[in-house]
Amino acid sequence: MKRPVQGPRTLVAGIGNIFLGDDGFGVETVRRLAGEPLPDHVEVVDIGVRGVHLAYQLLDGYDTVVLVDATARGGAPGTLYVIDVGAVGGAGNGEPGAAPIDGHRMSPDAVLALLGTLSAGTGGTPPRRMLVVGCEPADVEEGIGLSPQVTAAVPEAVRLVADLVQHEAVR
């Protein structure tokens, strides 16, 4: 039985659609990360394409959130990125109805926009800090399985996320 966590909590969320090739990077990375020894304050979840669910979960009192996702930024396929989104308390404008909700297109940007609206509407507290660990995709066309370049990047992404959550514990 796991002990209740006291103090700051960290959520690591894998995002992506496993039916769109490299878009499944986040899901595969957290699947492998779940088998690693991590601090008690870290929760690892496979969000997949459930962006609305993620937006609500982000209001559950996490201090830090690490989103793991395919992230096209123009680099070579398999390149890993760490993007510090920073403080997310001001995400969105907080006006009810301001964030469009489309359960089929909830990118991390849309989740952050919805987060501000949900915070205002529910009184929930968004995370203090958000990081994105992204991987440059080679192919996001319909099909199951990661490209060789992204497959090769997954073990390094697991190490990178594990290091980030270890360091987040001492911040």
Backbone hydrogen bonds, N-H to C=O, Kabsch-Sander energy under -0.5 kcal/mol:
donor,donor_aa,acceptor,acceptor_aa,energy
10,T,41,H,-3.0
11,L,64,T,-2.3
12,V,43,E,-3.1
13,A,11,L,-0.5
13,A,66,V,-2.6
14,G,12,V,-0.5
14,G,45,V,-2.7
15,I,13,A,-0.5
15,I,68,V,-3.0
16,G,48,G,-2.4
18,I,16,G,-0.6
20,L,17,N,-1.9
21,G,143,G,-3.5
22,D,139,D,-3.2
23,D,20,L,-2.2
24,G,21,G,-2.0
25,F,22,D,-1.9
26,G,15,I,-0.7
26,G,23,D,-0.5
28,E,24,G,-2.5
29,T,25,F,-2.6
30,V,26,G,-2.2
31,R,27,V,-1.8
32,R,28,E,-2.0
33,L,29,T,-2.4
34,A,30,V,-2.1
35,G,32,R,-1.2
36,E,33,L,-2.1
38,L,36,E,-0.5
42,V,39,P,-1.8
43,E,10,T,-2.8
45,V,12,V,-2.8
47,I,14,G,-2.1
47,I,45,V,-0.8
48,G,14,G,-1.8
50,R,47,I,-2.0
51,G,49,V,-1.6
54,L,50,R,-2.0
55,A,51,G,-2.4
56,Y,52,V,-1.9
57,Q,53,H,-2.6
58,L,54,L,-2.3
59,L,56,Y,-1.5
60,D,57,Q,-2.1
61,G,125,T,-0.7
63,D,9,R,-2.5
64,T,9,R,-1.8
65,V,129,R,-2.1
66,V,11,L,-3.1
67,L,65,V,-0.5
67,L,131,L,-3.0
68,V,13,A,-2.8
69,D,67,L,-0.5
69,D,133,V,-1.9
71,T,135,C,-2.4
73,R,71,T,-0.7
78,G,136,E,-2.9
79,T,76,A,-2.3
81,Y,134,G,-2.8
83,I,81,Y,-0.5
83,I,132,V,-3.0
84,D,82,V,-0.5
85,V,83,I,-1.0
85,V,130,M,-1.9
86,G,130,M,-1.2
88,V,127,P,-0.9
91,A,88,V,-2.1
98,A,95,E,-2.4
102,D,100,P,-0.7
105,R,102,D,-2.4
107,S,105,R,-1.3
111,V,107,S,-2.5
112,L,108,P,-2.3
113,A,109,D,-2.1
114,L,110,A,-2.6
115,L,111,V,-2.3
116,G,112,L,-1.3
117,T,113,A,-1.1
118,L,114,L,-2.9
119,S,115,L,-2.7
120,A,116,G,-2.0
121,G,117,T,-2.2
122,T,118,L,-2.7
123,G,119,S,-1.9
124,G,118,L,-0.5
125,T,59,L,-0.8
128,R,63,D,-1.1
129,R,63,D,-1.8
130,M,86,G,-1.6
131,L,65,V,-2.9
132,V,83,I,-2.6
133,V,67,L,-3.2
134,G,81,Y,-2.2
134,G,132,V,-0.7
135,C,69,D,-1.2
136,E,79,T,-2.7
143,G,19,F,-2.6
145,G,18,I,-0.7
151,T,147,S,-2.8
152,A,148,P,-2.2
153,A,149,Q,-0.9
154,V,150,V,-1.1
154,V,151,T,-0.7
157,A,153,A,-2.3
158,V,154,V,-2.5
159,R,155,P,-2.1
160,L,156,E,-2.7
161,V,157,A,-2.8
162,A,158,V,-2.4
163,D,159,R,-2.5
164,L,160,L,-2.4
165,V,161,V,-2.6
166,Q,162,A,-1.7
167,H,163,D,-2.4
168,E,164,L,-2.1
169,A,165,V,-0.9
170,V,167,H,-1.0
171,R,168,E,-0.9
